[in-house]
Every structure is written in structure tokens, then in C-alpha cells.
Amino acid sequence: MTIKNEAWGSRLGLILAMAGNSVGLGNFLRFPVQAVQNGGGTFIIPYLVCFILMGVPLLWIEWSMGRFGGKKGHHSTPFILSSMSKGSLWKYIGVFGIFTNIAVAAYYCYIESWTLSYAFHSIKGTFVGLSQSEVAQYFGNYINMSTSFLGIPNEAIFFFVICILINTYILSKGLAGIEKVAKIMMPLLILFGIFLAVRGLTLGTSMASDQFPLANAWDGLNYLWTPEYDSLLKPGVWLAAAGQIFFTLSVGMGTIHCYAAYLDSRDDIALNAATAGFTNEFVEVVLGSLIVIPIAAGYFGLDWVKENISFGVAFQSMPFLFGQWGDLLAALAGVFWFGLLFFAGITSSLAMGTPWMGFMRDEFGWGKIKGAVSFGTLTLLLGLPCVLFYQYGFFDQYDYWAGTVSLVIFALAETILFAWVFGMKKGWKEINDGADIVIPGFFKWVIKFVTPLLLISVFLGALFTPENNNWTEAFAQLSSGEGWPLDNSSLILQLNNTGLKESLALATDASEKELLSQQIFYANMARGILLLLFAAISSLVYVAYRKRRKSSTL
């Protein structure tokens, strides 16, 4: 069935939508945590190196692959990849580009719903007068579904459903809806971020107290921009930096391919891709480093930040800190902070719906409404276990396998396809067709050799992570014949739940044993659901492929 193609309304809308796809919750929640846990300024250097040698090349690869597939009428990764090679295997590799987005959206929309809830609570004044421990406890109660909103019980489920409905409605409007949201929310996101960053930096030492006499917002900023060069020799820091690039640019997911598939054959991708990428980096490196860390250091001191920084600080501490600014400013800061996070989240989750919708539209003739509703339903059904069994690690399993491992595998595969199967000569021409900038020839060599090697390093690093992430010690033990000690976080041991099983064997308390047993059970369940999802999408791809073969012979 042939359906008239959609198209982007403007170049600005395309760039903002692409930037919105990349700018997500990880820019403000994951980046500060990764930076602090990997040496502050030490992390920034490998991060920027990985951005140039892996991030930018992957952006050009995915934009050009998407436009190439779009010229042949494909708007989803299975057939975009298949169009670049005669091998039938590539369309099943392309399944990752649909699978990853549905699986990630399932838990991503849950985090997104937290930000929506907390924005309303900031307006309502829920956190006014609460101590830091009480604010932290509220978050615990929220994820355990013991809080209500305006008399509505199970608040976490309520806001999760609301979040899914908002995403579904916007997706049902197609590219026009996504573009309109990006044009409104991306500028607001940056304005909100600038307000919070300026406010945080002006704290200085004014909030030092008897309990935290060394509190200084500038210490937080200095820590993030003062490198310790000896730490650059630690492979773990480089792997963490490379991993953050995946999260921050949304490469290896398939969303960029699908957005780019709606470009005209002569539309620029070189400058557009670079602009979207650098917009994301501005938001992450500048705004992302100027909010959480300086504000927390301004009240608690840098040592507290180093010891306590985590994903949950945004919800467990920030409302309390805003409360110190007075009722009106606290409400504004809460709305700006959680509104910023919601805008960042929804512009990314909307992108996650396009691969599924593009596939079902191309192969089965589904319209925008049917495609959006089906995506929303899938996300809801897959995401409910994350809500209900959050305390058992269900959420973490989705995040690791769909949001980490899947990205690396797909990015490595598509790079090999582009540079070695499709061929660098044709690939370089595809990148430069219609380009508004001249890309240095240096990147041709980077795409063919450096980027694949970096991706292989990231994958092997995750597969064989050494004990305590101590690579120096691991290589020393290997050279002395003692073997390679694997950390429980390594992909190999994660498959076997080794860490949980070891903890279960050492546990003596009955309730602790029960919790660990349930965590093992739900870890296996989560992986089983993800495997079924991948198999189901693969089956749909096979059916679509057979339909194409049949119609081509008629």
C-alpha cells in the first residue's frame, strides 16, 4: 500500500526535533552523576574526545542511512538497513531500531511521569517546610505507590498513564505534532535551564552553615572543569565517557534514521546533524553541569556531593534545596526544574514512537492514529511492570539490556554496514550530498577505523568488565596467569544474576532472602519479556519481507 509521505515543515523544526530526540533526561540526571563518579574534570576530556571520534561520526552515519532509506521509501530501520546491502540478515539487525525504542520508552516514560508529578507538586506546595530526609522519603513513598494525588490513589500509576496519553496524542498528529512540540519545548527548556544555572552559581558561599561550613557552589563547578590528568590512563573512565555519548546523543536507537528518512534526497545532513549534536552538547555540558552539582555543593559542600550523588538527587534533594529560596521562588524553581526535565523527556520519548509508526505505516498501511495508539498501548503494557515491580529491579533490567547493551550492539552493526559493507566511498558521498559544510577528510578515516574500534572497545568493556572496574589490576593478573576477574556488573555475569545469587547465599535475614529471591525472579521475567518483544518484532519484519517479495513477483 502506498501512502503519501510526511515531511518536515522547516529546517529549524527538524533540527529542534533532532536535538529534542538527543536532549533527554540523561543530560540533566545521568551526566552529572557520571561526571562526579569518574573524577569530575577528568571525565570531561574523554567525554569530548568520544563525542568527536564516535558521537559526531555516528550522527552522520545515522542521518545519511536514514535519508538513503527514505529515498527508497523506507522509514524504519529493518528496511533502511536492508536497502544498503544484499544480505537478508541486515533487516533483522534493524529490528534493534524498533525493539530498543519500544522497550526504552516503557521505562523512560515512567521517569518522565515523575517529572510531571513533581512539577504539579511544586505548584501545589507539597514540599514546603519538609526537611531533606522528608523530601527523600516522599520519593520512596511515591515509587512504592503509597502516595495519592488530589485524592487519586496509586499516584505513580496515575501519572504514568497521563504521560502515555500525552505522548500518544502528540504522536497521532505525526511529524507536524512532533515539530510543533519541539519548537515550543526546546527553547523553554534552555530558558528554564539558564535561570536555574544562574541562580545556582550566584549562591557562592552564602548558604554555608554550621553543619556544612565548606558549602560552596563554585567548588562544584571547579570540580567539573579541573581535570586530574593521571586518571586519563584509567580505561574505566573512557568507557564511562563513551557510554554517556550513547545516552546523550540517542545514537544506536534507530530514532535518528527514522527522522532523517523524511528528508528530501538533496537536503543537507552534514550541517544539520552537527548542529543537532552540538545543541545537545551545549545543553548537557553547559546547562547539565551548572545546575545539580553547583546547587547541591552550594548547600551541602563538594564532599557531600561526591558521596551522595545519584540519579535520585533530582527528586530526593532538589525540592528541599529550592525550598530554601522562599515560597514563591521555590515554586518557580520547582516548576522550571521539573518542567525542564519533562520537556527533555517528552521530546525524546516522542522520537521513540516514530520507528514503530513508520514501520507499521510502510509495511501494513497503518495510519497515524492507529500507529500512535498501538505504540502507546505497547508502552503502557510493557511499562506497568516497571511501575509495579520497581523495588525488585524490573526497571534496571530494562535499562541495562534495552537502554545500554542494545544500543552498543546496534551502533556497532550499523557502523560496520555503513563503512565496510555499503562501502566508505558510497557512504562518504551520501554524507556529503547536499552538504552545507565541507567535512574534513579526516573523518572519513575516523568513520572507517576509529569509530568501529571505539565501539568494539565499549562492547568488550561491558562484556568483560573487570572486578571493581580496575582494568590495571585485571591486566596484571592476566599477565601473571591468574585469569581475568569479572565484576558482577559485566554482561556475562549479569546474564546469570551472579551478584544477586552471591548476595542471596550470604543473606541471613529471612526478609532479605525473600527480597533477593524476588529480584532474581523479576530479573529473569524482565529479560524474558524483552526476548519475546524482540521475537515478535522480528516476526513482523519477516511477514513484511514476505509481503514485499510476493508483491514484487506479481
Secondary structure, DSSP 8 states (H G I E B T S, - for coil): --------S-HHHHHHHHHHHHSSHIIIIIHHHHHHHTTTHHHHHHHHHHIIIIIHHHHHHHHHHHHHHHHTT--SHHHHHHTT-S-THHHHHTTHHHHHHHHHHHHHHHHHHHHHHHHHHHHHTTTTT--HHHHHHHHHHHHTT---BTTBS-HHHHHHHHHHHHHHHHHTTHHHHHHHHHHHHHHHHHHHHHHHHHHHHTTTTTT--SS-TT--HHHHHHHHH---GGGGG-HHHHHHHHHHHHHHHTTTSSHHHHHHTTS-TTS--HHHHHHHHHHHHIIIIIIHHHSHHHHHHHHH-HHHHHHH--TTHHHHTHHHHHGGG-HHHHHHHHHHHHHHHHHHHHHHHHHHHHHHHHHHHHHH---HHHHHHHHHHHHHHHHHHHHHTGGGTHHHHHHHIIIIIHHHHHHHHHHHIIIIITTHHHHHHHHHTT-SS---THHHHIIIIIHHHHHHHHHHHHHT-BGGG-HHHHHHHHHTTS---B-TTSHHHHHTTHHHHHHHHH--SHHHHHHHHHHHHHHHHHHHHHHHHHHHHHHHHHHHHHHHHHHHH-
